[in-house]
Structure formats: structure tokens, C-alpha cells
Amino acid sequence: MPFRAPHVSFVSFAVEVQSSGVTQAMIVETDLHLNPRHPAYDRLALTQLIAAAEAYTSANVEGPSSIRLISTRSGEI
């Protein structure tokens, strides 16, 4: 089942290999600003996106996982 949520433009998965072990990473591209100092930053929308991604990984990813958010907005920082 694909991950769908407001403000998401693309989702991919990667495997991260670290000395502590292997982790599945869910990479989410979003149109939200991730910098809290940006005037268009939307804390509620970001919190909802994170909660939806966490619920998705809990239900669909086996083993350790992480979520990486990437903003597609220019002028992020």
C-alpha cells in the first residue's frame, strides 16, 4: 500500500548501513517548509505528516526504520 498524505509529492525507500546495524529509511519529499523560522512554516501540518509517516512505517516496515523529510520548497534556510 503506497503512502499518501497531504503535502507529499514523492516517497522512496533506502537501506542505511551503519555500524549499529541496517535501517530501512522512508524518504518523504514535501512542499512544507521545515525551518521553524520560515514565515510559511506550518507546525500542525508538519506534525500531522510526521504522525502519518510514523504510522505507515510501524504498519509496513519490518525491523528498525527511520523517516527523512526533504522540503521541495526553495528558500528553505
C-alpha positions as a Python dict, from the first residue, in 0.01 Angstrom:
ca = {
    (1, 'M'): (0, 0, 0),
    (2, 'P'): (159, 331, -104),
    (3, 'F'): (198, 613, 146),
    (4, 'R'): (-34, 905, 76),
    (5, 'A'): (-68, 1219, 284),
    (6, 'P'): (-130, 1590, 230),
    (7, 'H'): (180, 1788, 125),
    (8, 'V'): (365, 1478, -1),
    (9, 'S'): (497, 1483, -357),
    (10, 'F'): (721, 1175, -362),
    (11, 'V'): (816, 882, -137),
    (12, 'S'): (1108, 645, -174),
    (13, 'F'): (1284, 395, 47),
    (14, 'A'): (1652, 332, 112),
    (15, 'V'): (1862, 100, 320),
    (16, 'E'): (2105, 272, 554),
    (17, 'V'): (2401, 63, 671),
    (18, 'Q'): (2568, 191, 987),
    (19, 'S'): (2800, 38, 1244),
    (20, 'S'): (2495, -6, 1470),
    (21, 'G'): (2312, -209, 1203),
    (22, 'V'): (2086, -186, 899),
    (23, 'T'): (1789, 51, 895),
    (24, 'Q'): (1509, 96, 641),
    (25, 'A'): (1469, 468, 564),
    (26, 'M'): (1147, 619, 431),
    (27, 'I'): (1230, 936, 238),
    (28, 'V'): (940, 1179, 205),
    (29, 'E'): (951, 1485, -21),
    (30, 'T'): (711, 1755, 95),
    (31, 'D'): (609, 2104, -7),
    (32, 'L'): (614, 2210, 358),
    (33, 'H'): (884, 2440, 492),
    (34, 'L'): (1086, 2252, 754),
    (35, 'N'): (1261, 2552, 902),
    (36, 'P'): (1061, 2681, 1203),
    (37, 'R'): (1192, 3033, 1139),
    (38, 'H'): (1045, 3049, 789),
    (39, 'P'): (726, 3262, 777),
    (40, 'A'): (535, 2985, 592),
    (41, 'Y'): (630, 2715, 846),
    (42, 'D'): (319, 2516, 944),
    (43, 'R'): (384, 2325, 1267),
    (44, 'L'): (45, 2149, 1266),
    (45, 'A'): (78, 2024, 907),
    (46, 'L'): (432, 1903, 975),
    (47, 'T'): (326, 1726, 1295),
    (48, 'Q'): (42, 1553, 1108),
    (49, 'L'): (277, 1447, 828),
    (50, 'I'): (526, 1301, 1076),
    (51, 'A'): (250, 1114, 1261),
    (52, 'A'): (117, 969, 934),
    (53, 'A'): (467, 860, 826),
    (54, 'E'): (534, 701, 1166),
    (55, 'A'): (205, 510, 1149),
    (56, 'Y'): (288, 393, 797),
    (57, 'T'): (635, 267, 889),
    (58, 'S'): (502, 95, 1201),
    (59, 'A'): (248, -96, 991),
    (60, 'N'): (456, -160, 678),
    (61, 'V'): (828, -166, 754),
    (62, 'E'): (981, -465, 924),
    (63, 'G'): (1266, -401, 1166),
    (64, 'P'): (1434, -72, 1254),
    (65, 'S'): (1328, 224, 1044),
    (66, 'S'): (1378, 597, 1011),
    (67, 'I'): (1196, 878, 832),
    (68, 'R'): (1372, 1152, 639),
    (69, 'L'): (1177, 1461, 531),
    (70, 'I'): (1302, 1668, 238),
    (71, 'S'): (1147, 2002, 152),
    (72, 'T'): (1092, 2078, -215),
    (73, 'R'): (1037, 2447, -137),
    (74, 'S'): (1300, 2699, -236),
    (75, 'G'): (1436, 2937, 24),
    (76, 'E'): (1415, 2677, 298),
    (77, 'I'): (1703, 2811, 505),
}
